Amino acid sequence: LHMGKTMKEDLTVVAKYINKLYPPEFNVFSIYAELYHNYFASQAKKNAESHLEDKDIYLLLSWVHNFYPKEMRKDHALATELDKVKLGSLLPSSLSKELENKYLDSEEVTVKNSLSRCLDKEIQRWKEDKEPEKLNGHFQSELLGIFVIQSIYSSQKRAEDISKAVGEELSCRLLKELPAFLRSYRDAFEDFKEKSKKHRYYKPILIANINNCWNFR
C-alpha cells in the first residue's frame, strides 16, 4: 500500500510539473515510471517467492490483476502518460500462474471442508429433540440451504475480484464439489429417513429438507 501510494503520488507530480521542464526527447516521465515499476515489481516478486499465507496470496494477486493495472495505472492523472509506457505486469506470468494455482487449491479445500462441517452440524441437528426452524412460515434449514449457497457464492465472488479468469476457474472447480456434497447430503438424509421414523419431529425434518431442494436447484 505504501509503495503504491508513493508511486502514484510521485508520478502525478512528474506528470503535472516535472515532465514539462525537460525536452520531450528526454522521456522524463517514462524513466520515472519504469524505475518505480521495476522496484515495485522486484518487491512483488520477492514476496511471491517467499512463504505466503493464503490471505497474503490473495492480496498479492489482487495487486497484480486489479489494484495496480486498474486503479493505479488507470488513474485519470496518469493514464494518458502511462499508456505510452509499456510497463507490463508486476509479476512474470509463470509466477503469477503459480500463485493463482496455490490460491485456487487452497480455496477449493476451504470450501469443501466448510460444506462438510455444515453437513455434520445439520446431521447432528436432526438427532436433537428439536423442531426445525421456519423461514417465511415454512420448515427449512437456514444452516444447510443458505449457508452452503452463500459459501460457494462468496468464494466465487472473491475469486472474480482477482480476475475474471481466476473466477471462472474456481467456478469450474466448485461445480465439481457441489454434486459431491449433494450426494453426501442425500445419503445422510436417506439414512435418517430409514432409521429415525420414531423421531418426535420426523415429519417437520423431512419437510425442511424437501424445501431445501428448491434452494439447491
Residue, then its C-alpha position, 0 to 999 in steps of 0.5 A: l500500500h505504501m509503495g503504491k501510494t508513493m508511486k502514484e503520488d510521485l508520478t502525478v507530480v512528474a506528470k503535472y510539473i516535472n515532465k514539462l521542464y525537460p525536452p520531450e526527447f528526454n522521456v522524463f516521465s517514462i524513466y520515472a515510471e519504469l524505475y518505480h515499476n521495476y522496484f515495485a515489481s522486484q518487491a512483488k516478486k520477492n514476496a511471491e517467492s517467499h512463504l505466503e499465507d493464503k490471505d497474503i496470496y490473495l492480496l498479492l494477486s489482487w495487486v497484480h490483476n486489479f489494484y495496480p493495472k486498474e486503479m493505479r495505472k488507470d488513474h485519470a492523472l496518469a493514464t494518458e502518460l502511462d499508456k505510452v509506457k509499456l510497463g507490463s505486469l508486476l509479476p512474470s506470468s509463470l509466477s503469477k500462474e503459480l500463485e493463482n494455482k496455490y490460491l485456487d487449491s487452497e480455496e477449493v479445500t476451504v470450501k469443501n471442508s466448510l460444506s462438510r462441517c455444515l453437513d455434520k452440524e445439520i446431521q447432528r441437528w436432526k438427532e436433537d429433540k428439536e423442531p426445525e426452524k421456519l423461514n417465511g412460515h415454512f420448515q427449512s434449514e437456514l444452516l444447510g440451504i443458505f449457508v452452503i449457497q452463500s459459501i460457494y457464492s462468496s468464494q466465487k465472488r472473491a475469486e472474480d475480484i482477482s480476475k475474471a479468469v481466476g473466477e471462472e476457474l474456481s467456478c469450474r472447480l466448485l461445480k465439481e464439489l457441489p454434486a459431491f456434497l449433494r450426494s453426501y447430503r442425500d445419503a445422510f438424509e436417506d439414512f435418517k429417513e430409514k432409521s429415525k421414523k420414531h423421531r418426535y419431529y420426523k415429519p417437520i425434518l423431512i419437510a425442511n429438507i424437501n424445501n431445501c431442494w428448491n434452494f439447491r436447484 
